[in-house]
Amino acid sequence: MRIVFMGTPDFSVPVLEALVDAGHEIAAVYCQPPRPAGRGKKDRPTPVHARAEELGLEVRHPVSLKGAEEQADFAALGADVAVVVAYGLILPQAVLDAPTRGCLNIHASLLPHWRGAAPIHRAIMAGDAETGICIMRMEAGLDTGPVLLRQATPIGAAETTGALHDRLSAMGAALIVEALGTLDTLVPEPQPDEGVSYAAKIDKAEARIDWSEDAARIDRQIRGLSPFPGAWCEMDGQRIKLLASRLGEGAGALGEVLAAGPGGLTVACGQGAVRLLRLQRAGRGAQDAGEFLRGMAVPVGTVL
């Protein structure tokens, strides 16, 4: 098929690669514009932009698709279908209507659960047992279109958003290739009105740990916000990101370090304890607990 690909972050890159490998013609790649990044604050192309250029594909990065000129340029591509995955712009109706076979979105949840911006984070933070990928025919509403294909996967007890992100990206790449190959036979399934939930964008204010919460909730918060923005607490006046955890054992004062060693830092919570497995000091790389403790002593009895 002749495809317009629309995506921006790392999550979208394997999908673009899979479409190219499957032999589809990529008429153009749309992504977010380059943004200032790094110490020099120079404009840096998005992951999709960089990979598309490596593949020799035309890249477009309009600030908006609301203008008549941008919409005409999109329609002039004569696409059979647009494949959209974590693009970052709302598609006006004129864009949705332009490809002859519509616009297909790859969404990282089991719709209608977790519509919206942060479905992977929210699934882990809520303690969901499973999530998945849906291939959805797009319409004007937020992730409300009928589902063409879906595939579920369990969420591991120690899985972080980063790890689940990579698994779901690979699943989405395989599932969209399957959907395009069987598009004539797929029957769109309208989403039910029951079970709708929304995955609001992550607010950095959600990242600070409150040790009065129960251990299971804190564990989900740490894993759900890893690697970005990263749950955090203070140790000896320093902000420390917490990037991996498991439930621990023991009891003590809120935030009290009950054990500290290569196996992790066990910290008392409102109910139960959590074991911190991977941490990061400001300006440093992420470290496993044992390595972290060699550079920063955290005695048993310390209160975080």
Secondary structure as UniProt FT lines:
FT   STRAND          2..7
FT   HELIX           10..12
FT   HELIX           13..21
FT   TURN            22..23
FT   STRAND          25..30
FT   STRAND          35..37
FT   TURN            38..41
FT   STRAND          42..44
FT   HELIX           47..54
FT   TURN            55..56
FT   STRAND          59..60
FT   HELIX           68..75
FT   TURN            76..77
FT   STRAND          81..85
FT   HELIX           93..97
FT   TURN            100..101
FT   STRAND          103..107
FT   TURN            111..114
FT   STRAND          115..116
FT   HELIX           119..125
FT   TURN            126..127
FT   STRAND          130..137
FT   TURN            142..143
FT   STRAND          147..154
FT   TURN            157..158
FT   HELIX           161..181
FT   TURN            182..185
FT   TURN            194..195
FT   STRAND          198..199
FT   HELIX           204..206
FT   TURN            211..212
FT   HELIX           215..224
FT   TURN            225..229
FT   STRAND          231..235
FT   TURN            236..237
FT   STRAND          238..248
FT   TURN            254..255
FT   STRAND          256..261
FT   TURN            262..263
FT   STRAND          264..268
FT   STRAND          273..281
FT   TURN            282..283
FT   STRAND          287..288
FT   HELIX           289..295
FT   TURN            300..301
//
